[in-house]
């Protein structure tokens, strides 16, 4: 993790992987979406097919917004392999008490203030799962949440 929110990127020629890790600040709605846009631009520059770029962009945007709304801060990591893209999202926060409920379309614990900003419609988690080829989530109430998504190239 990079506490100063600088982009940390690495290209490993042997495994043909690219990695970028970015920090997400809790409650910073002005910046929310910038990391997803950065990931989208990276994928385009690397020549990833547009339909895959679109799915990763949607999933990463939803994850970034959820971090800003619900966590006390966290990070997002993009890794690119020859056959897949992997997105890891981890936060420190209240966690999710009922993951099955949180995965239901329209369910949200967002505050009224957040909803007034146009966020918190309860579609973030379902959209992430719908866009990813592989979606895994784990959460510990009072500690935080980890989401792992993979997208076939």
Secondary structure, DSSP 8 states (H G I E B T S, - for coil): --TT---EEEEETTTTEEEEEEEE-TT-TTTTTHHHHHHHHHHHHTT--HHHHHHHHHHHHHHHHHHHHHEEEEEEEEEE-SSEEEEEEEEEES--S-HHHHTSTT-----HHHHHTT---S-HHHHHHHH-SEEEEEEETTTEEEEEEEEE-
